[in-house]
Amino acid sequence: MKNTSLLENSTVVVTGASGFIGSHLVDYLVEHGCIVHAVIRETSDRRWLNKSGQVKIHIANLEERPLLSCIEKADYLFHCSGVTKAKTREKYISGNSYSCENLYERCAVAGHNLKKIIHLSSLAATGPSSQYTPVDEKNLCKPITYYGESKLLGEEVAVKYFSSLPIVILRPPVVYGPRELSFFVYLKTLSKGWNIKVGRLSRELSLIYVSDLIRAMIQAALYHPQSQRIYFVTDGESYTWDNVAESAMKNFDVNIKNVALPEMLLSFLANAIEALAWFSSEPALFDRQRMIDLRQISWVASSRAFFEAHTFEPKYNLEQGLKETIQWYKNNKWLQ
């Protein structure tokens, strides 16, 4: 990995700084001597946001053209904010596309000191892969959900600014680790001894542990070949959900029970939960859009281009990453 001493005394802007990935990134930057300008919403949960004096908090809604004066002296910008759950397509697009337009428009005007901008996208922007054939950077993007569509639109905004801003786009798959909520729900079910599957078909996926994603983001910020500016970043392996369950169960003292739920039943539940969510201020964790994701046979991407271009190697395999994640959940009383 590139010499991280280059980060020392840098001024860094992080959007979505209080979120799962953003908060881990802020911790890393503080540890390496950076001054961090954390851009968060008024309503953001700040419990994971680093309390160091090196962290300056900026309240802003990127969908409303904020001035963000902190960009003027920034050396690096990590755009981690985005919408992962919403009730409508319009909310996804506003949070993941319009916000990018406002941010990069501001960077083009005021970000003259920026050495690199890391735009955090998602495998969802490309869409699912064919079974046993990972997608790579040459594949056409065919998102299948509102989230994926909105992330691709955000990428298209970033690409539009390639000629004027030093932007690199990273597309991680499922990211797991301490503080993450969605993957935690799955692990909590396993901890009770239930391995719940979608139908009886084997489904494969790519994963990356949050610490490795942070290292990859830093690597991309410190160096990139001019010939390529969009990369997939995974842990380099592909897994089935059974692989994940088996690795996780090594950390739980329970007997596992496999339950294959019919897709039709899950679709009914998704519809019901989504309908109930309309009476809540928060979108549903499980809805019809999430069901579209779960139906797919393969969500696997190749990180070969990133690994080779950046001489990057993940430090965590699935077993190591899950062990640390589950231990954190136990230490913080999320799992008993």
N, C-alpha and C positions, 0 to 999 in steps of 0.2 A: 504494500500500500504506500502511496505517496507520503512524503515526509509531512506529518501533521504540524510540525513546528511553524509551517507557513501560515497556519491559522492564528498563531499567537498575536494578540493585540489587534486582531481584525475586528471590524464593525460589521455585524451580521443582522439582517432582518429575517425573521421567521414568521410567516403567516400561519394561522392555525396552531399557534405555539402552545396552547393549553390542551390540545388533543392528544390522542394516543401516540402517534408518530412524532408530532411536533414537540411534545414535552420531553420525549427521549432525546430528540435532536438538541433541544435547548440545554439539557443536562450535559451532553457531550461537548457542546460549544463552550459552556462555562468552564468545564473541566480543562479545556485546552486554551484558556486564557482570552476568550473572545468577549467583546461587549455585544450583548444581544438585545435587539429591539423586538420585543414580542408583540405581534399584532393579533389581537383577539376581539371577539364581539363583547358587547356589554353583558350579554347573557351567558357567556362562556363559564364553564366550571373551572375554577383556578386551582383545584386541589393538587394537581400534579405539576403545576407551573413552578419552576425553580425560583426560590425566594432570595437568591443571591443579589447583592448590590450591583452585579454585572448585568442584571436583566432589567431593562426599561420597558414598561408596559404601555402599549398604545391601544386605545379602544377605537375600533373602526369597523364599519360594515363595507366590505369590498364591493358590494353590489350598488353602492351609493356614491361612487367617485370620491373617496377620501383623499385628502391632500398628501398624507403620509410624508411629512418633512424628513422623517428618519431615513428615507431612501437617498437623500442628497449626499450623505457622507458614507453610505454603506459600501463595503467591499464585496459582500456576497448577499444574495437573496435566495431563500428557500421558500418556495410557494407550496405549503402543505395544507392550507385550508381548503375546504370543499364540503359538499353535501353528500352524505352516504345513505341517508334515509329521508324520504320526503313523500308527501301525499299526492303530488301531481308532477307531471313531466315538466311543467313550467318552473317549479321550484328547483328541480335538479339542474335545469339549464341555467337558471339565474345564478345558482350557487357555484356551478362548475364551469360556466362559460362567460357569462356577462362579467363576473367578478374578475376573470383573467384579462378581459379587454380593458377594464378600468385600471387594473394594476399595471399592466405592461404599457399602457398609454402614459401613465405617470412615470414609469421607469424611463421611457424614451425621452421624456422632457427633463427629468431631474436626476436620473441615475447614471450620471456620466462617470462615476468612479467604480461602477460595478464591474468586477472581474468575471463573475459568473452568476447566472440565475439557474437554479435547479427547479424545474417544474415537475411536481409529483403527479403522475397520471395513474393509470391502472391497466392491468391485463383486460379488464372489462371493456376498455376502449377498442380493443381488437376483436373481442368476441371469443367464443370457445374454439378449441382445437379439434382436429380429427383424432380419433383414438390411436394412440401409439405414434402420433406425428405432432410434435410440439410446434406451435407457431413461432416464428421469428420476425425480425424487423422487415423482411421482404413480403410478408403476408399482407393482403388487403385487409383493411379494418372493416369488420361487419358486426358492430355491437348489436346485442339482442335485447337490452333493457334500457329504460330511461337513464339509469345511472351510467351505463356504458356509452350511450349516445352523448350524454352531456360531457363526459370525460373526453371523448373524441373531439367534440366541439371546442373544449378548452385547449386541447392539443393544437387544433387548427388555428386558434388565436395565437398560441405561442409560435407556431411555424411562421405565421404572418410577420412576426417581429424578429425572425432569425437574422435578417439582414442588418438590423439596427441594434439588437441586443444579444449578449452572449448566453443564450438559453440552451440548456440541455434538458431533454425530456426523459424521465425514468418511468417505466411501467412495471411496478411490482404486482405479484399475484396476491393471494391471501397472506396477510402479515399477522403474525401472532406474537405474543409476549406479555410481560407484566403490564397491567393497566387496561388491556384490551377487553371489551365487553361482549361483543358478538361471539367470538371464538370461546370465550369463557362459558357462555351458556351451553355450548356443546360439551366442553370438558366437565361441567357440573353434572350434566346428564350421565356421562361416563362414570363419574365418581360415585354415582348411585347404583352403578352396575348395569346400566342400560345403553346398549349400542344401537341407536335408532338409525335405520337406513332408509333411503328413498328407493322403494322398489327392491328388486333382487339383482339388478345389473350392477356390475363393478364400475365404480366411477373414479376417475383419476384426476389429480390436481397437482399444481406447483405450490410451494410455500416458501416463505422466508422469515426467519426470526428477526425481530425488530432491531436488535443490535447490529446484525449484518446489513440490514437495509440502511441504517444510519451511516455505517462505514462506507457503503457504496455511494451514498449521497455526498459524503465528504470527498471521496475519491473523485467523483464526477465534477465537484466544484473546483478541485485543485488542478485537475488535468483532464483534457479530452482531445482526441484526434479531431482535426478540423473536418475530416471526411464524413463523420457520422455524429448525429446529435440526438438520436432517439434510440433508447436501449430498453430491453427487458432485463429485470434484475430478480433472480430467484436464488434459492440455495443450491441450484445446479442439479437437483434430483426431481423425479416425479414419484408420486405416491398414490395409493388408493386410500379411500377413507378407512378401510380395514387396517392398513398400515398405521394410520394415525391413531386409531383406536387401540391397537395392540401396543404401540409405543407408550401411549398415555396410561394404559392400564397397569403398566409396570410400576407406576407411582401410586396406585390405589389398591388398598387391601380389600377388594371385593371380587365376587364372581361375576363375570360378564354374561349378560343375556342379550342375544341378538334379536332385534325386532325389525322386520322389513315392512314398512308401511306403504300401502298402495298409493301411487301418485294421485289417483282420483280422490282419496281421502285427504291427502295433504293439500290438494287444490281446494277442496271444500273448506278446510281449516283456514287456509290463506285468505279466502274470500270472506269468511266470517270475522277473522281477526282484523282484516283491513276495514271492514264495515264498522266494527266497533271503534276503531281508531278515529273515525270521523267525529266522534263525540269527545275526543281527547285533544289536548293541545299538542301532543307528540305523535309523530307518525309511527306506524306499527313496525316492530322489529322483524316480523314475518308477514309478508303480503304476497300478492300475485307476482310482483316483479322479482321478489326473492325466489319464488317458486320456479320462475323461468330459469334462473341460475342453477337451481338444484336439479332440475331435470336433465341438464347437459351431462353427457358421458365423460367429457374431457375438458379440463381447464389447465392445460400444460403449455408452458413457454420455455424457449431455449435462451439461456443467458450467455451462450458461447461468445457472442460478439462483445459483450461487456467485459467478460473475464479476460479475453485475449487482448482487447484494446487497452485495458487498465491494469493488466497483470493482477487481477483481483481474485481472492479466494475467500469464500465464506468460512467463518470460524465454527459455525454451529450446524450440526446435522439435526435431523428431526428429534432423535432421542435426547440429545443434549439440550436442545431448545425447549422441548416439552418439560424436561426435568426442572429447568430453571423457572419456567413459567408457572408450573404447578406448585413449586415450592414457594414462589412469591404469593400465589393465591392463598396458600395455606398460612403463610406468615402474616398475611394481612386479613385473615379471617373470612376471606371470600369462600374458601372451602374448609370444611370442618373435618 
